[in-house]
Structure formats: structure tokens, C-alpha cells
Amino acid sequence: VCDIFMPDGDGMEVVRKLGSVSPRTPIILITAQGSIDLTVQALSEGASDFIAKPFEIGVLANLLRRYIAARAEIAETEDRETAGSMLLNDLSRTGLVGRSPAMVAVYKLIAQAARTDATALITGESGTGKELVARAIHQFSARSNKPFIAVNCSGLTDTLLESELFGYTKGAFTGATSDRPGLFEAADEGTLFLDELASTSPAFQASLLRVLQSGEARRVGSPTPRIVNVRVIGASNVSLRAMANNGSFRPDLFYRLSVLSVNLPPLRERGDDLDLLALHIVRRLGGDGRPDLRLTREVAAALRSYPFPGNVRELENALTHAAALAAKGQITLDCLPEHIAEAARARNEDAAP
């Protein structure tokens, strides 16, 4: 069990050296500086697990018990190789920000998912960043130099969705004046991200299941399927498991999609991540000749106390609104959207003597 940042050493170096002399020894890294790049690096170097400070001692004790029990049962050395394309420079491009234990757990799942080609399912409330997670899995995978294509299934009718994904042949329907490849073909050797799968029909779900099972996509109007090598990552803001249980989503498709699952926590459960996200957003909104943006203490307190049902997307929209009204880069309570500012004023009045 080792910290990463120490006054007299580097936990990553401990992992490398210990891994070279005792590769079967489980290594648990601990840090208060959780981030996706740090998590990916830790697991890539050979760490077995990664937990964030502060943590309950019982959590660490249970983790130790689990690894001790596993060592008694596992005879072969665990494979710790990682894909060569998992480059660790400039990882901020994922857009994922946060150091809370909940997000560290997400980073760990992303790193693990990136090592395989298995289908994955990302769940979480609207606005939590499901597409960012899908992009991160793709960017850290062996497919990173191939296409990543995102499709919002709720924005298309069944007919349009099938023709977009599978393509069509000339004369397949009115307006099909030439052959057109679908997005499965366009994403060959890459990743296809299907968002809002809960909105799809049983007919489309059956078509998608056939592709996942056979690795073949058939253009609308064509008798001949085409072999495609595509990793599919699905997403939903409602529980597909619950839908599968009540018959409103195909159970066989759900199990096929959820080989790997990542559940994103809502913003209200991420603690101090809100401050980091707000700082990240205002820094991005500033620059390009515009003055640097600053949040007053009153604004920071208002953001921390607001539940943000729209999650990170709502926070970003609120700060974009505030930045447009800020004078000389100073974001005050009056700059925030009215419903957030009014809630903060009401709390201040309730707290007054």
C-alpha cells in the first residue's frame, strides 16, 4: 500500500520497481490528487487498485482481504500489459474533471474498459458526461487512431436511424438515389457511441443485436451483409436493467451491451468536484482576448449549495450565462441565472440573525 506523492519518493517508481522483482504482489495506490490521467497511468504501470483520500479504513481493510484471498486462489501471474496506444501526454483532452472518490472509481473503470474491445454501457443522469466517458475509453484504447462516431438515437426515427447506422442501396426507398454506407461501416476498426438507447424501438434493438452477435451490418435493401469491426459503446439516462426486467427493452441486448458498465455519479454526489469543475469551466470561458473570469465567494457558495438537477451540463450553461454578464471578469451573484441566485438569496435570508 503506497501513496503516490511523497516528500522523498514517487509511488509510480515504487510500482515499477516492485513490479520488476515481484510482479504477483498486488499494489494499492492512494492519493488525494485523483484524475483520469493519474488513474490510467497507475493501472498501466501495474498497480492493482487505486483509492482516493479521504477513505474509510474499513474500505482499505476489505480491499486487502480481497487481494489476500485472491492470491491464495490464483496460480498464474496476472497480465498487467497495457495497450501501446495508451499515451499519457495531454490527457486533459478528455474533458473529465474531478478528484472525488466517485470519479476516481469512474476513471478506474475507464482505464479497465480501454484495455478490451468488449461492448460497454454507460449510465447516468442527463448532463453527467456520458459521451466524454465514451470518448475517453476510445482515446485510451488500441482503436484511438480510428474513427469515433457518436449518434443520438432519440433524435431520429426508426427508419432514419437504421439507414444512418446500416446504410442503404440505391432504390431501397423513395429518395435513395445512390448507394450510401452506414455509420457502422464508417466506424470500421473504431468506436460507435449510441446515446439514448432507451428511446429505441424493439425492431431497431433486434437489428442492433444481430450486428453485435454476428459482426455484420446489412445495408437497407441489400441482401449481402458486410463484415464490420466496430466497438459499440451504449448509453442511457434511465436504467436499461429495469427496462429489461419490465419488458420495455430487450434483455438479450441489454446483457450484450453491459459486458462492461460505467455508472456516472450525479454532480450533487461529487463533493468538492463542483469547485474544480467551475474553475475549469471559467478558465475555458476566459482567454482569447477576454479578461480572466473570477468567482466571488458568494457565487462559489451559491453553486455549492445548488443541487444542479441538470448536472455538469447545467453548471456549464449557468457559468456561460454568468460570463456573458460579468463586468471586468468578476462573476457576482447577479450574473447567475435567476433561479440559482434566488435560491442563494433565500438561504442567506434564512441564515440571517
Wavefront OBJ file of the C-alpha trace (Angstrom):
o trace
v 0.000 0.000 0.000
v 1.679 3.162 -1.155
v 0.958 6.860 -1.578
v 1.737 8.362 -4.979
v 3.049 11.784 -3.948
v 5.571 11.562 -1.094
v 8.206 14.009 0.137
v 11.030 11.536 -0.537
v 9.826 9.441 -3.441
v 7.377 8.656 -6.202
v 4.738 5.949 -5.836
v 4.834 5.239 -9.579
v 8.522 4.385 -9.292
v 7.704 2.039 -6.403
v 5.154 0.303 -8.648
v 7.661 -0.075 -11.480
v 10.497 -1.411 -9.313
v 8.328 -3.731 -7.233
v 6.629 -4.980 -10.388
v 10.011 -5.931 -11.881
v 11.040 -8.088 -8.906
v 7.667 -9.328 -7.642
v 5.057 -8.994 -10.401
v 2.423 -11.014 -8.480
v 2.378 -8.662 -5.492
v -0.822 -6.583 -5.517
v -0.131 -2.853 -5.191
v -2.755 -0.405 -3.932
v -2.014 3.255 -4.623
v -3.506 6.065 -2.548
v -3.703 9.738 -3.458
v -5.596 12.948 -2.844
v -4.814 14.072 -6.419
v -7.181 11.784 -8.320
v -7.525 12.373 -12.054
v -8.156 10.259 -15.123
v -4.566 10.512 -16.388
v -3.166 9.563 -12.980
v -5.544 6.597 -12.720
v -4.736 5.369 -16.214
v -1.003 5.727 -15.536
v -1.242 3.897 -12.198
v -3.092 0.936 -13.707
v -0.864 0.969 -16.787
v 2.277 0.789 -14.653
v 0.917 -2.280 -12.890
v -0.976 -1.065 -9.820
v -3.770 -3.403 -8.779
v -6.067 -0.754 -7.368
v -6.346 2.961 -6.778
v -8.239 4.711 -3.990
v -8.715 8.362 -3.154
v -8.198 10.216 0.108
v -10.017 10.576 2.395
v -11.128 6.967 2.756
v -12.625 4.777 5.460
v -10.098 2.375 6.988
v -12.687 -0.372 6.576
v -12.611 0.159 2.793
v -8.857 -0.415 2.722
v -9.146 -3.412 5.069
v -11.757 -5.050 2.838
v -9.593 -4.383 -0.215
v -6.627 -6.056 1.469
v -8.726 -9.065 2.445
v -9.927 -9.408 -1.125
v -6.418 -9.398 -2.596
v -5.074 -11.765 0.043
v -7.900 -14.199 -0.716
v -7.340 -13.833 -4.459
v -3.617 -14.608 -4.131
v -4.469 -17.859 -2.395
v -6.592 -18.928 -5.365
v -4.780 -17.539 -8.400
v -1.779 -19.565 -9.553
v -0.851 -17.599 -12.649
v 0.612 -14.151 -12.800
v -1.971 -11.545 -13.627
v -1.430 -9.997 -17.005
v -0.568 -6.339 -16.493
v 0.197 -5.369 -20.053
v -1.480 -2.327 -21.442
v -2.161 -1.217 -24.988
v 0.767 0.626 -26.529
v -1.514 3.388 -27.707
v -2.485 4.390 -24.173
v -0.405 7.558 -24.347
v -0.342 9.632 -21.203
v 0.549 13.072 -22.520
v -2.085 15.782 -22.827
v -4.846 13.706 -21.254
v -6.892 16.784 -20.398
v -8.438 16.451 -23.854
v -10.999 14.052 -22.362
v -12.706 16.973 -20.586
v -13.278 14.843 -17.477
v -12.553 16.799 -14.299
v -12.831 15.636 -10.703
v -10.939 14.045 -7.813
v -13.798 12.735 -5.695
v -13.809 9.030 -4.783
v -16.845 8.575 -7.042
v -14.964 9.943 -10.067
v -11.763 8.054 -9.215
v -13.882 4.885 -9.419
v -15.110 6.022 -12.858
v -11.530 6.681 -14.035
v -10.551 3.178 -12.951
v -13.431 1.668 -14.950
v -12.452 3.763 -17.992
v -8.871 2.505 -17.791
v -10.048 -1.085 -17.470
v -12.569 -0.745 -20.311
v -9.928 0.766 -22.590
v -7.876 -2.432 -22.337
v -10.532 -4.547 -24.039
v -12.718 -4.493 -27.126
v -15.842 -5.577 -25.248
v -19.081 -3.652 -25.614
v -19.719 -1.178 -22.808
v -22.742 0.544 -21.314
v -22.559 3.993 -19.693
v -25.420 5.060 -17.461
v -26.100 8.218 -15.509
v -28.420 11.166 -15.287
v -28.680 13.611 -18.160
v -25.740 16.008 -18.241
v -23.256 13.848 -16.312
v -20.844 13.452 -19.249
v -21.573 10.037 -20.748
v -20.176 10.958 -24.170
v -16.970 12.251 -22.549
v -16.535 8.880 -20.847
v -17.115 7.054 -24.143
v -14.549 9.280 -25.869
v -12.050 8.656 -23.053
v -12.456 4.878 -23.385
v -11.841 5.232 -27.126
v -8.859 7.585 -26.727
v -7.078 5.270 -24.300
v -7.793 2.131 -26.337
v -5.912 0.453 -29.169
v -8.534 1.976 -31.513
v -7.591 5.557 -30.640
v -6.283 6.383 -34.132
v -9.507 5.128 -35.752
v -12.900 6.898 -36.008
v -15.094 7.702 -33.015
v -18.675 8.362 -34.133
v -21.457 9.447 -31.760
v -25.153 9.008 -32.550
v -28.087 10.339 -30.532
v -30.706 7.631 -31.045
v -33.541 9.734 -29.607
v -33.155 12.359 -32.319
v -34.001 10.009 -35.214
v -36.985 7.946 -36.243
v -36.561 4.189 -36.602
v -36.291 4.414 -40.386
v -33.717 7.206 -40.307
v -31.743 5.539 -37.531
v -31.471 2.252 -39.429
v -30.472 3.969 -42.679
v -27.920 6.140 -40.812
v -26.320 3.209 -38.998
v -26.562 0.476 -41.603
v -26.633 2.483 -44.840
v -28.812 1.735 -47.859
v -28.682 0.747 -51.502
v -29.932 2.667 -54.496
v -33.708 2.309 -54.818
v -34.180 0.883 -51.301
v -36.769 3.613 -50.643
v -38.012 6.876 -52.119
v -35.117 9.299 -52.300
v -32.381 6.622 -52.223
v -30.775 7.699 -55.491
v -27.417 6.050 -54.830
v -25.713 3.558 -52.518
v -24.730 5.005 -49.163
v -22.574 3.317 -46.494
v -23.805 3.486 -42.915
v -22.048 4.626 -39.761
v -21.134 1.045 -38.836
v -19.029 0.939 -41.993
v -17.694 4.459 -41.403
v -16.602 3.469 -37.876
v -14.859 0.278 -39.026
v -11.958 -0.562 -36.664
v -13.073 2.337 -34.465
v -15.817 3.032 -31.915
v -19.519 3.749 -32.359
v -21.231 5.509 -29.447
v -25.015 5.067 -29.296
v -26.619 7.503 -26.861
v -30.194 7.378 -25.500
v -30.694 3.709 -26.313
v -33.765 3.600 -24.072
v -35.685 5.522 -26.753
v -35.165 2.885 -29.459
v -37.865 0.508 -30.701
v -37.889 -3.304 -30.395
v -37.322 -3.574 -34.162
v -34.175 -1.457 -34.021
v -32.967 -3.298 -30.916
v -33.280 -6.579 -32.838
v -31.212 -5.144 -35.717
v -28.543 -3.877 -33.338
v -28.386 -7.231 -31.554
v -27.775 -9.018 -34.869
v -24.805 -6.757 -35.621
v -23.311 -7.279 -32.164
v -23.721 -11.048 -32.416
v -22.537 -11.544 -35.990
v -20.204 -8.618 -36.632
v -22.071 -7.999 -39.883
v -24.044 -4.932 -40.990
v -26.590 -5.174 -43.787
v -27.491 -2.061 -45.772
v -31.208 -1.379 -46.145
v -32.291 -3.011 -49.403
v -29.179 -5.177 -49.742
v -29.198 -8.989 -49.488
v -25.474 -9.093 -48.690
v -24.112 -8.263 -45.208
v -20.773 -6.544 -44.747
v -18.313 -7.574 -42.044
v -17.503 -4.690 -39.686
v -15.022 -4.461 -36.820
v -16.608 -1.855 -34.565
v -16.586 -1.452 -30.819
v -20.035 -0.362 -29.640
v -20.491 1.760 -26.512
v -24.085 2.407 -25.491
v -25.508 4.969 -23.083
v -28.768 5.714 -21.333
v -30.012 8.162 -18.704
v -32.559 5.617 -17.460
v -31.909 2.115 -16.149
v -31.834 -0.328 -19.049
v -31.720 -3.139 -16.495
v -35.071 -2.025 -15.088
v -36.458 -1.669 -18.614
v -35.223 -5.158 -19.499
v -36.862 -6.530 -16.363
v -40.235 -4.984 -17.209
v -40.075 -5.946 -20.880
v -39.623 -2.486 -22.414
v -36.033 -3.221 -23.558
v -34.675 -6.465 -24.996
v -32.940 -8.375 -22.162
v -30.568 -10.154 -24.584
v -29.435 -6.797 -25.997
v -29.018 -5.366 -22.504
v -26.741 -8.255 -21.476
v -24.806 -7.965 -24.713
v -24.256 -4.222 -24.176
v -23.443 -4.353 -20.462
v -20.378 -6.598 -20.645
v -18.646 -3.590 -19.081
v -20.697 -0.991 -17.208
v -19.819 2.523 -16.067
v -22.316 4.401 -13.904
v -21.645 8.133 -13.702
v -22.466 9.835 -10.388
v -24.652 12.957 -10.418
v -22.888 16.228 -9.659
v -24.596 16.548 -6.266
v -22.775 13.379 -5.108
v -19.308 14.512 -6.182
v -18.438 16.804 -3.261
v -15.660 19.300 -3.959
v -15.559 18.341 -7.639
v -18.027 21.160 -8.239
v -15.377 23.744 -7.310
v -12.865 22.114 -9.668
v -15.395 21.954 -12.474
v -16.406 25.579 -12.005
v -12.750 26.639 -12.115
v -12.148 24.517 -15.211
v -15.178 25.999 -16.980
v -14.442 29.649 -16.191
v -10.833 29.229 -17.304
v -12.061 27.827 -20.592
v -14.596 30.639 -20.991
v -11.886 33.252 -20.436
v -8.898 33.844 -22.688
v -8.835 34.661 -26.409
v -8.545 38.347 -25.629
v -11.246 38.281 -22.965
v -10.468 39.071 -19.327
v -9.838 36.202 -16.929
v -13.006 35.289 -15.075
v -13.243 35.177 -11.269
v -15.971 33.854 -8.997
v -16.832 35.785 -5.845
v -17.092 33.796 -2.603
v -20.829 34.408 -2.647
v -21.107 32.841 -6.102
v -18.939 29.862 -5.129
v -21.172 29.257 -2.091
v -24.309 29.572 -4.223
v -23.017 26.986 -6.692
v -22.037 24.575 -3.916
v -25.476 24.742 -2.315
v -27.497 24.355 -5.517
v -28.419 20.715 -6.380
v -27.914 21.042 -10.188
v -30.510 18.551 -11.425
v -29.044 19.057 -14.909
v -25.595 18.093 -13.590
v -22.383 19.262 -15.306
v -24.248 20.482 -18.389
v -26.425 22.770 -16.239
v -23.354 24.056 -14.375
v -21.653 24.862 -17.681
v -24.735 26.640 -19.015
v -25.075 28.637 -15.779
v -21.444 29.778 -15.906
v -21.666 30.597 -19.624
v -24.696 32.768 -18.802
v -22.780 34.389 -15.925
v -19.678 35.014 -18.029
v -21.764 36.924 -20.583
v -22.980 39.283 -17.824
v -19.725 39.608 -15.869
v -18.204 43.072 -15.647
v -14.391 43.142 -15.902
v -14.259 39.396 -15.422
v -15.939 39.432 -11.988
v -18.816 36.939 -11.711
v -21.183 38.080 -8.984
v -24.428 36.621 -7.676
v -26.416 38.878 -10.020
v -24.674 37.264 -13.010
v -26.003 33.802 -12.247
v -29.286 32.528 -13.723
v -32.176 33.885 -11.665
v -33.302 30.561 -10.179
v -29.817 29.851 -8.775
v -29.334 33.404 -7.464
v -32.814 33.490 -5.871
v -32.209 30.166 -4.114
v -28.946 31.535 -2.709
v -30.593 34.762 -1.509
v -33.374 32.775 0.171
v -30.812 30.664 2.018
v -28.932 33.790 3.110
v -32.137 35.315 4.489
v -32.978 32.144 6.383
v -29.493 32.148 7.917
v -29.641 35.803 8.999
v -29.990 36.552 12.756
l 1 2 3 4 5 6 7 8 9 10 11 12 13 14 15 16 17 18 19 20 21 22 23 24 25 26 27 28 29 30 31 32 33 34 35 36 37 38 39 40 41 42 43 44 45 46 47 48 49 50 51 52 53 54 55 56 57 58 59 60 61 62 63 64 65 66 67 68 69 70 71 72 73 74 75 76 77 78 79 80 81 82 83 84 85 86 87 88 89 90 91 92 93 94 95 96 97 98 99 100 101 102 103 104 105 106 107 108 109 110 111 112 113 114 115 116 117 118 119 120 121 122 123 124 125 126 127 128 129 130 131 132 133 134 135 136 137 138 139 140 141 142 143 144 145 146 147 148 149 150 151 152 153 154 155 156 157 158 159 160 161 162 163 164 165 166 167 168 169 170 171 172 173 174 175 176 177 178 179 180 181 182 183 184 185 186 187 188 189 190 191 192 193 194 195 196 197 198 199 200 201 202 203 204 205 206 207 208 209 210 211 212 213 214 215 216 217 218 219 220 221 222 223 224 225 226 227 228 229 230 231 232 233 234 235 236 237 238 239 240 241 242 243 244 245 246 247 248 249 250 251 252 253 254 255 256 257 258 259 260 261 262 263 264 265 266 267 268 269 270 271 272 273 274 275 276 277 278 279 280 281 282 283 284 285 286 287 288 289 290 291 292 293 294 295 296 297 298 299 300 301 302 303 304 305 306 307 308 309 310 311 312 313 314 315 316 317 318 319 320 321 322 323 324 325 326 327 328 329 330 331 332 333 334 335 336 337 338 339 340 341 342 343 344 345 346 347 348 349 350 351 352 353
